[in-house]
Amino acid sequence: MNTGINPPSNPANAGSGSRERSLKWIIAAGLVGLFWVIGVMVGRFVSLFQGLDVPLPLWSRLLIGYGPEAIPLFGAVAAAAWVLSDVYFRGRWIQWFLFAFFAFVIFGIFVALVVPMFRLLD
C-alpha cells in the first residue's frame, strides 16, 4: 500500500541525485578555473597599460590594481556560492540568478579592460 509519503522508487532515477551533485562540483571547478584564467589575463593587461599616459576610468584602475589577486578569490567565492546554493536553497531560481550575476561580472571585467584600449586608438 502506497501512502504517498514515500513514492515508489524508479530504477531509472536511482543515480540522478549523485549525477546532479557531480555536475554542481564540475561547474564549481569550472568557475574557479574561469576566474583564474581571467585573473591571469588581467595581469597581462597590467603590463600593457603601465607605461601609457592614458587616464583610466575608476573601474579599470581598480581592476588593474587588484584584479590579478581579487578575481581568482572571487572565483572561489563564486564556486562556494554555487555549491552552497544547492545545499541551502532547493529552488532553481537561485542558480539562474547566480549564473546571471557571474555572467554580468565577467562581462563587466571585459568591458573595464577593453574600453581603455579604444582610448588608445584616438
ZADO-1210 file (C-alpha; in nm, 4 decimals, padded with zeros to 6 digits):
<atoms>
<atom x="00.0000" y="00.0000" z="00.0000" code="MET" pos="1"/>
<atom x="00.1384" y="00.3374" z="-00.1047" code="ASN" pos="2"/>
<atom x="00.0576" y="00.6182" z="00.1408" code="THR" pos="3"/>
<atom x="00.2150" y="00.8907" z="-00.0715" code="GLY" pos="4"/>
<atom x="00.4817" y="00.9699" z="00.1847" code="ILE" pos="5"/>
<atom x="00.7486" y="00.7609" z="00.0177" code="ASN" pos="6"/>
<atom x="00.6883" y="00.7386" z="-00.3568" code="PRO" pos="7"/>
<atom x="00.7800" y="00.4103" z="-00.5208" code="PRO" pos="8"/>
<atom x="01.1395" y="00.4086" z="-00.6379" code="SER" pos="9"/>
<atom x="01.2068" y="00.4190" z="-01.0069" code="ASN" pos="10"/>
<atom x="01.5241" y="00.2373" z="-01.1163" code="PRO" pos="11"/>
<atom x="01.5724" y="00.4899" z="-01.3978" code="ALA" pos="12"/>
<atom x="01.6144" y="00.7732" z="-01.1445" code="ASN" pos="13"/>
<atom x="01.8252" y="00.5798" z="-00.8949" code="ALA" pos="14"/>
<atom x="02.1523" y="00.7710" z="-00.9540" code="GLY" pos="15"/>
<atom x="02.0181" y="01.1107" z="-01.0585" code="SER" pos="16"/>
<atom x="02.0984" y="01.2752" z="-00.7228" code="GLY" pos="17"/>
<atom x="02.4639" y="01.1857" z="-00.7373" code="SER" pos="18"/>
<atom x="02.4808" y="01.2916" z="-01.1019" code="ARG" pos="19"/>
<atom x="02.3380" y="01.6325" z="-01.0178" code="GLU" pos="20"/>
<atom x="02.5778" y="01.6673" z="-00.7256" code="ARG" pos="21"/>
<atom x="02.8715" y="01.5758" z="-00.9500" code="SER" pos="22"/>
<atom x="02.7574" y="01.8335" z="-01.2036" code="LEU" pos="23"/>
<atom x="02.7478" y="02.1005" z="-00.9310" code="LYS" pos="24"/>
<atom x="03.1093" y="02.0265" z="-00.8371" code="TRP" pos="25"/>
<atom x="03.2166" y="02.0258" z="-01.2023" code="ILE" pos="26"/>
<atom x="03.0514" y="02.3651" z="-01.2557" code="ILE" pos="27"/>
<atom x="03.2146" y="02.4958" z="-00.9362" code="ALA" pos="28"/>
<atom x="03.5568" y="02.3772" z="-01.0555" code="ALA" pos="29"/>
<atom x="03.4884" y="02.5403" z="-01.3926" code="GLY" pos="30"/>
<atom x="03.4064" y="02.8696" z="-01.2218" code="LEU" pos="31"/>
<atom x="03.7315" y="02.8615" z="-01.0259" code="VAL" pos="32"/>
<atom x="03.9261" y="02.7837" z="-01.3443" code="GLY" pos="33"/>
<atom x="03.7489" y="03.0516" z="-01.5473" code="LEU" pos="34"/>
<atom x="03.8087" y="03.3250" z="-01.2909" code="PHE" pos="35"/>
<atom x="04.1713" y="03.2134" z="-01.2517" code="TRP" pos="36"/>
<atom x="04.2246" y="03.2488" z="-01.6288" code="VAL" pos="37"/>
<atom x="04.0596" y="03.5906" z="-01.6244" code="ILE" pos="38"/>
<atom x="04.2880" y="03.6930" z="-01.3363" code="GLY" pos="39"/>
<atom x="04.5927" y="03.5871" z="-01.5394" code="VAL" pos="40"/>
<atom x="04.4623" y="03.7850" z="-01.8383" code="MET" pos="41"/>
<atom x="04.4190" y="04.0944" z="-01.6211" code="VAL" pos="42"/>
<atom x="04.7780" y="04.0505" z="-01.5049" code="GLY" pos="43"/>
<atom x="04.8869" y="04.0618" z="-01.8690" code="ARG" pos="44"/>
<atom x="04.6868" y="04.3802" z="-01.9286" code="PHE" pos="45"/>
<atom x="04.8636" y="04.5489" z="-01.6375" code="VAL" pos="46"/>
<atom x="05.1912" y="04.5478" z="-01.8304" code="SER" pos="47"/>
<atom x="05.0119" y="04.6889" z="-02.1342" code="LEU" pos="48"/>
<atom x="04.8776" y="04.9946" z="-01.9507" code="PHE" pos="49"/>
<atom x="05.1771" y="05.0679" z="-01.7254" code="GLN" pos="50"/>
<atom x="05.3841" y="05.2928" z="-01.9490" code="GLY" pos="51"/>
<atom x="05.0964" y="05.4848" z="-02.1048" code="LEU" pos="52"/>
<atom x="04.9747" y="05.8287" z="-02.0050" code="ASP" pos="53"/>
<atom x="04.6125" y="05.7462" z="-02.0734" code="VAL" pos="54"/>
<atom x="04.3673" y="05.8403" z="-01.7968" code="PRO" pos="55"/>
<atom x="04.1856" y="05.5222" z="-01.6980" code="LEU" pos="56"/>
<atom x="03.8322" y="05.5050" z="-01.5606" code="PRO" pos="57"/>
<atom x="03.7895" y="05.4116" z="-01.1961" code="LEU" pos="58"/>
<atom x="03.6740" y="05.0551" z="-01.2674" code="TRP" pos="59"/>
<atom x="03.9710" y="04.9917" z="-01.4923" code="SER" pos="60"/>
<atom x="04.2145" y="05.1280" z="-01.2332" code="ARG" pos="61"/>
<atom x="04.0602" y="04.9099" z="-00.9623" code="LEU" pos="62"/>
<atom x="04.0642" y="04.6069" z="-01.1896" code="LEU" pos="63"/>
<atom x="04.4252" y="04.6584" z="-01.2919" code="ILE" pos="64"/>
<atom x="04.5335" y="04.7316" z="-00.9341" code="GLY" pos="65"/>
<atom x="04.3538" y="04.4495" z="-00.7540" code="TYR" pos="66"/>
<atom x="04.2362" y="04.2194" z="-01.0332" code="GLY" pos="67"/>
<atom x="04.5139" y="03.9604" z="-01.0542" code="PRO" pos="68"/>
<atom x="04.4644" y="03.8731" z="-00.6868" code="GLU" pos="69"/>
<atom x="04.0961" y="03.9522" z="-00.6379" code="ALA" pos="70"/>
<atom x="03.9470" y="03.7830" z="-00.9432" code="ILE" pos="71"/>
<atom x="04.0645" y="03.4285" z="-00.8574" code="PRO" pos="72"/>
<atom x="03.9481" y="03.4893" z="-00.4997" code="LEU" pos="73"/>
<atom x="03.6096" y="03.5937" z="-00.6364" code="PHE" pos="74"/>
<atom x="03.6092" y="03.2710" z="-00.8391" code="GLY" pos="75"/>
<atom x="03.6482" y="03.0700" z="-00.5189" code="ALA" pos="76"/>
<atom x="03.3611" y="03.2657" z="-00.3627" code="VAL" pos="77"/>
<atom x="03.1524" y="03.2056" z="-00.6753" code="ALA" pos="78"/>
<atom x="03.2204" y="02.8319" z="-00.6623" code="ALA" pos="79"/>
<atom x="03.1294" y="02.8184" z="-00.2940" code="ALA" pos="80"/>
<atom x="02.8089" y="03.0114" z="-00.3603" code="ALA" pos="81"/>
<atom x="02.7211" y="02.7741" z="-00.6445" code="TRP" pos="82"/>
<atom x="02.7689" y="02.4631" z="-00.4289" code="VAL" pos="83"/>
<atom x="02.6024" y="02.6122" z="-00.1207" code="LEU" pos="84"/>
<atom x="02.3025" y="02.7274" z="-00.3247" code="SER" pos="85"/>
<atom x="02.2181" y="02.3618" z="-00.3746" code="ASP" pos="86"/>
<atom x="02.2505" y="02.2884" z="-00.0033" code="VAL" pos="87"/>
<atom x="02.0521" y="02.5820" z="00.1369" code="TYR" pos="88"/>
<atom x="01.8167" y="02.6734" z="-00.1478" code="PHE" pos="89"/>
<atom x="01.6318" y="02.3965" z="-00.3253" code="ARG" pos="90"/>
<atom x="01.4740" y="02.6170" z="-00.5927" code="GLY" pos="91"/>
<atom x="01.6329" y="02.6537" z="-00.9336" code="ARG" pos="92"/>
<atom x="01.5775" y="03.0306" z="-00.9373" code="TRP" pos="93"/>
<atom x="01.8816" y="03.0980" z="-00.7163" code="ILE" pos="94"/>
<atom x="02.1102" y="02.9116" z="-00.9563" code="GLN" pos="95"/>
<atom x="01.9765" y="03.1103" z="-01.2501" code="TRP" pos="96"/>
<atom x="02.0311" y="03.4289" z="-01.0505" code="PHE" pos="97"/>
<atom x="02.3895" y="03.3257" z="-00.9671" code="LEU" pos="98"/>
<atom x="02.4545" y="03.2355" z="-01.3299" code="PHE" pos="99"/>
<atom x="02.3272" y="03.5751" z="-01.4469" code="ALA" pos="100"/>
<atom x="02.5263" y="03.7557" z="-01.1769" code="PHE" pos="101"/>
<atom x="02.8528" y="03.5791" z="-01.2626" code="PHE" pos="102"/>
<atom x="02.7969" y="03.6391" z="-01.6341" code="ALA" pos="103"/>
<atom x="02.7391" y="04.0093" z="-01.5586" code="PHE" pos="104"/>
<atom x="03.0610" y="04.0242" z="-01.3539" code="VAL" pos="105"/>
<atom x="03.2624" y="03.8582" z="-01.6317" code="ILE" pos="106"/>
<atom x="03.1109" y="04.0968" z="-01.8877" code="PHE" pos="107"/>
<atom x="03.1966" y="04.3935" z="-01.6640" code="GLY" pos="108"/>
<atom x="03.5560" y="04.2755" z="-01.6322" code="ILE" pos="109"/>
<atom x="03.5966" y="04.2546" z="-02.0069" code="PHE" pos="110"/>
<atom x="03.4354" y="04.5963" z="-02.0592" code="VAL" pos="111"/>
<atom x="03.6647" y="04.7526" z="-01.7976" code="ALA" pos="112"/>
<atom x="03.9646" y="04.6119" z="-01.9846" code="LEU" pos="113"/>
<atom x="03.8561" y="04.6865" z="-02.3411" code="VAL" pos="114"/>
<atom x="03.7201" y="05.0427" z="-02.3062" code="VAL" pos="115"/>
<atom x="04.0638" y="05.1960" z="-02.2264" code="PRO" pos="116"/>
<atom x="04.2053" y="05.0244" z="-02.5363" code="MET" pos="117"/>
<atom x="03.9672" y="05.2268" z="-02.7536" code="PHE" pos="118"/>
<atom x="04.1045" y="05.5440" z="-02.5923" code="ARG" pos="119"/>
<atom x="04.4486" y="05.4410" z="-02.7106" code="LEU" pos="120"/>
<atom x="04.3265" y="05.4385" z="-03.0699" code="LEU" pos="121"/>
<atom x="04.2092" y="05.8015" z="-03.0551" code="ASP" pos="122"/>
</atoms>
